[in-house]
Amino acid sequence: MRSIFTGIFAIFVLTSMATTAEARRGGGYSTNQELLFVSPTEIENDLGPLSVCHLVKTRAIIFINVWRTLEGYALANNGCMTDAYFDLSAEELSAAQLAGAISKDVPATPKLSMAQVMNGSWGLGLIAALVGFAIFKAFKIRARRNERMSFVSGASPVAQAIIDAMCHAAKADGHIAPSEIAQIKQAAEEMTGETFTNDTVAHMASIAEAKLDQSGFKRLVKSRSPAENMDIMRGVLMVVAADGRLDGKEKVFVGGLAQAMKMSGQQVAILLAEVTGQLNSV
């Protein structure tokens, strides 16, 4: 019975048109069909023994696998290590199992193992991790900002923005000297007419971000008017340009802040000349 069946089935396979696994790409998105080994069979064609395979389709974005779906069973040569396959329907699988040509251990309904699913969807885990990290980072940044603002909760929003930007400017080079704390306190009081303590400035500076991206600079000036931005930049320059010039990380900080404010280099230069003139006259 088995030999008769396998012979008939082999003739059917040989006279059927083999399908070639598809691979499509475009615009950074791609899909790729592949065969995953399931079980050997007693069936052969002119290329040798055929195996039961899972036919799967993997979707990728920029070569990162994000999703894998199972399309059914197939028969293929070379232990499924090939692109050519023959579709294997549920009825054909059942008939082959009854004849003993395919092991009855092969489930009637194809199902991928968790490892096989994850191997084709590992990009989802990477994306989830990146999203989770971004959410955690945003939450941490917001918590630190809320903590800084709690020290100056009684000040006006503009005064809060000025002193927060000055503290970030002082932190830009990674070190805050006691003289800078005193300088920020004095400048903030002169510019805003409000009173701050050295401890307040020191606490705010200690939890300011040492390095800001463009989103960070935008947070410093969010909801501020052009005139208020001028005051914020003036306060920052009083911190970073005490020696009359901008160096290294100070220049990077001022440049990032000016970009977030949409302030031209000429405007920054005018403010710098104004600030250094005031400092030299003291």
C-alpha positions, 0 to 999 in steps of 0.5 A: 500500500505504502509503495503504491501510494508513494509512487502515485503521489510522486507522479502527482508531484512530478507532474505538478508545477513547482512554486518558487519562493517569493522575495520582494523589496521596495521602499525599505520594506520587503517580504520573503518566503522561506521553507522550514523543515518539519519532517522527512517523508517516504516520497521522492521525486527525480531530485531525491527525497521530499520533506514536509516543510512550513511555508512562511512569509517574513516581513522586514523593514530595512532588513529588520524582521518584524513579522512572520506568518505561516502560509501552510505546509509544503513539500520540498527537496534537500531538507527544505533548504531550497526555494522550490516547493510543492503545496501540500493540502490538508487532504493530501497530508491526511492521505499520505499519513494514512498510507504511512508516507508521512509521519502521523506526528505531523500535526493536521494544522501547521503551527510554528514554535515560539522560537520560529515565530520570534526568529522571524519577528525579532525586530518587533522585540527590538522596536518594543525595547526602543519604544520602551527605552524612549518612554522611560527616558522621556519619563525620567527627563520629565521627572527631573524637570518637575523636580527642578521646577519645584525649587522655583515654583513661586517664580514666574514661568519666564524666570523659571525658564531663564534660571533653568537654561542658565543651569543647563548652560553651566552644566554643559562642560560637565562641571559646575564651580561654586563661582558659577552658582553665585553668578547664576543666582546674581544674574537671575535675580538682576534679570527677573527681579525675583530672589533665589538662594545658592542652594536652589541654584545648586540643586537645579544645576545638579539635576540639569541634563549635561547634554541636550539634543534638539528636543531638549533645547526646545523644552527649555524655550517651550511657550516662550516669546521671541522677547523672552527668548532674548532674555533667556539667551542673554542669561545663558551668555552671562554664564558661558561667556564670562571670559568674553568668548565661547569655547568647545561645549559652550559654543555647542550649547549656545548653537543648539539653543539658538537653533531651538529659538530660531535665533540668527548668529548675528543676533547671538553675536549682538547679545554676546557683545552686549553681555561681555561689555557689561561684564567688563564694565563691572 
